[in-house]
Amino acid sequence: MTTLRTESPTVNQIRWPERYIPGQAAVFAHNEIVIKAPIDIVWRLLVRAQNWPDWYLNSADIHFLSHAGPDLRDRSRIRWNTFGTRITSKVLEFEPETRLAWNAHGIGVDAYHAWLLTPIADGKTHVLTEETQNGWLARLGKVLMPKRMERKHQAWLEALRRQAEAEAIQERPTRTAVTS
């Protein structure tokens, strides 16, 4: 995989494969959020792909092709529905509690979706996600629904935040007892 400079505000953070570089792709989306939950909770929710449809409405019908699931791992392959399209994805980057990225291939779309998690003060987690897309369907979507991917990714981040913060509240007595 080639790491190249991007036009993104997160230069040198996302490791873009050459054909997915934001300045050269048909579609680019950048979203980020701060979650009031420890990074281990956020990571656990993010890699538990089997449960995405329970809290992220733009995902459905997730099937693991490489192993039984329910969690993503290095080189996992899944077939799922998102943005109304059936796609197959393969995890290409998997650094626990830090970095996750996969490609996505479907009719008219060839995409790369990356996530970066960073622990910040007071047990919070900063989550950044960026995606580029190529293909005729991606170009058509950009014309007909220019901000759709940003809106759906923001919804994903906000749902991730709700889930993680709820879990953090539930786990807080356990975490406090362990550290006492």
C-alpha positions as CSV (number, residue, x, y, z in Angstrom):
1,M,0.0,0.0,0.0
2,T,1.4,3.4,-0.9
3,T,1.1,6.3,1.5
4,L,0.7,9.6,-0.3
5,R,-0.1,13.2,0.6
6,T,-3.8,14.0,0.3
7,E,-6.0,17.1,0.1
8,S,-7.7,16.0,3.2
9,P,-7.3,18.0,6.5
10,T,-5.7,14.8,7.9
11,V,-2.6,14.8,5.7
12,N,-0.4,11.8,6.5
13,Q,-3.0,10.2,8.8
14,I,-5.0,8.1,6.4
15,R,-2.9,5.7,4.4
16,W,-4.6,6.0,1.0
17,P,-3.9,3.3,-1.6
18,E,-2.9,5.1,-4.7
19,R,-6.2,4.6,-6.6
20,Y,-8.2,6.1,-3.8
21,I,-6.3,9.3,-3.2
22,P,-8.9,12.0,-2.3
23,G,-7.8,14.6,-4.9
24,Q,-8.2,11.9,-7.7
25,A,-11.3,10.1,-6.6
26,A,-14.8,11.0,-7.8
27,V,-16.2,11.3,-4.2
28,F,-14.6,12.2,-0.9
29,A,-16.1,12.5,2.5
30,H,-14.6,13.6,5.8
31,N,-16.3,13.3,9.2
32,E,-15.2,13.3,12.8
33,I,-16.6,13.4,16.3
34,V,-15.6,13.3,19.9
35,I,-17.1,10.5,21.9
36,K,-17.3,10.6,25.7
37,A,-16.3,6.9,26.1
38,P,-13.0,5.0,26.3
39,I,-11.4,3.9,23.1
40,D,-11.8,0.2,23.9
41,I,-15.6,0.6,23.9
42,V,-15.6,2.6,20.7
43,W,-13.4,0.1,19.0
44,R,-15.5,-2.9,20.1
45,L,-18.6,-1.3,18.6
46,L,-16.9,-0.4,15.4
47,V,-15.4,-3.8,14.7
48,R,-18.6,-5.7,15.7
49,A,-19.9,-5.4,12.2
50,Q,-22.6,-8.0,12.7
51,N,-24.4,-5.5,15.1
52,W,-24.1,-2.3,12.9
53,P,-27.7,-2.7,11.6
54,D,-28.9,-2.5,15.2
55,W,-27.7,1.1,15.6
56,Y,-26.6,2.3,12.1
57,L,-29.6,2.4,9.8
58,N,-27.5,2.7,6.6
59,S,-26.2,-0.9,7.0
60,A,-28.0,-4.2,6.5
61,D,-27.7,-7.8,5.7
62,I,-24.1,-8.3,6.8
63,H,-22.6,-11.7,6.0
64,F,-19.0,-12.7,6.9
65,L,-17.3,-14.4,4.0
66,S,-13.9,-15.1,5.6
67,H,-14.9,-16.3,9.0
68,A,-17.9,-16.7,11.3
69,G,-17.8,-13.1,12.7
70,P,-19.3,-11.2,14.5
71,D,-16.2,-9.0,14.6
72,L,-14.0,-7.7,11.9
73,R,-10.4,-8.6,12.0
74,D,-7.4,-8.3,9.7
75,R,-8.3,-9.3,6.2
76,S,-12.0,-10.0,7.1
77,R,-14.3,-10.1,4.1
78,I,-18.0,-9.2,4.4
79,R,-20.9,-8.7,2.0
80,W,-23.4,-6.1,3.1
81,N,-25.8,-3.5,2.0
82,T,-25.1,0.2,2.4
83,F,-26.3,3.3,0.5
84,G,-28.8,1.0,-1.1
85,T,-26.0,-1.0,-2.8
86,R,-24.8,-4.6,-2.2
87,I,-21.1,-4.5,-1.7
88,T,-18.2,-6.7,-0.7
89,S,-15.6,-5.3,1.6
90,K,-12.2,-6.5,2.8
91,V,-10.4,-5.1,5.8
92,L,-7.0,-3.8,4.6
93,E,-5.9,-2.1,7.8
94,F,-6.5,-3.4,11.3
95,E,-4.6,-1.8,14.2
96,P,-6.6,-2.4,17.4
97,E,-8.0,0.7,19.0
98,T,-6.2,2.8,16.4
99,R,-6.9,2.2,12.8
100,L,-9.4,0.3,10.6
101,A,-9.9,0.5,6.9
102,W,-11.6,-1.5,4.2
103,N,-12.3,-1.4,0.5
104,A,-15.8,-1.7,-0.9
105,H,-16.7,-3.1,-4.3
106,G,-20.2,-3.2,-5.9
107,I,-21.9,-2.5,-9.1
108,G,-20.6,0.9,-10.2
109,V,-18.6,1.6,-7.0
110,D,-15.0,1.1,-5.9
111,A,-14.4,2.7,-2.5
112,Y,-12.0,2.9,0.4
113,H,-13.3,3.7,3.9
114,A,-10.8,4.5,6.8
115,W,-11.3,5.1,10.5
116,L,-8.8,6.6,12.9
117,L,-9.4,6.5,16.7
118,T,-7.4,8.6,19.1
119,P,-7.7,8.7,22.9
120,I,-8.0,12.2,24.3
121,A,-8.3,13.7,27.7
122,D,-10.8,12.5,30.3
123,G,-11.3,9.1,28.7
124,K,-12.8,10.5,25.5
125,T,-12.1,9.2,22.0
126,H,-11.7,11.2,18.8
127,V,-13.0,9.4,15.8
128,L,-12.2,10.4,12.2
129,T,-13.6,8.6,9.2
130,E,-12.9,9.4,5.5
131,E,-14.0,7.6,2.4
132,T,-13.3,8.0,-1.3
133,Q,-15.3,6.4,-4.1
134,N,-14.7,5.8,-7.8
135,G,-17.0,4.3,-10.4
136,W,-20.0,5.4,-12.4
137,L,-22.5,5.0,-9.6
138,A,-20.3,7.1,-7.3
139,R,-20.1,9.8,-9.9
140,L,-23.9,9.7,-10.5
141,G,-24.5,9.9,-6.7
142,K,-22.2,12.9,-6.4
143,V,-24.3,14.8,-9.0
144,L,-27.8,13.7,-7.8
145,M,-27.0,13.7,-4.0
146,P,-23.8,15.7,-3.5
147,K,-23.6,15.5,0.3
148,R,-25.3,12.1,0.9
149,M,-22.2,10.3,2.0
150,E,-21.2,13.0,4.5
151,R,-24.7,13.0,6.0
152,K,-24.8,9.2,6.2
153,H,-21.3,9.0,7.7
154,Q,-22.2,11.7,10.2
155,A,-25.3,9.7,11.2
156,W,-23.0,6.7,11.6
157,L,-20.7,8.6,13.9
158,E,-23.5,10.0,15.9
159,A,-25.0,6.6,16.3
160,L,-21.6,5.2,17.3
161,R,-21.4,8.0,19.9
162,R,-24.8,7.2,21.4
163,Q,-24.0,3.5,21.6
164,A,-20.5,4.0,23.1
165,E,-21.6,6.6,25.6
166,A,-24.5,4.4,26.8
167,E,-22.1,1.5,27.2
168,A,-19.6,3.6,29.0
169,I,-22.3,4.7,31.5
170,Q,-23.3,1.0,32.0
171,E,-19.6,0.0,32.5
172,R,-18.6,3.0,34.7
173,P,-19.3,1.2,38.1
174,T,-17.2,-1.8,36.9
175,R,-14.4,0.4,35.7
176,T,-14.4,2.5,38.8
177,A,-14.3,-0.6,41.0
178,V,-11.4,-2.0,39.0
179,T,-9.3,1.1,39.3
180,S,-10.1,1.7,43.0
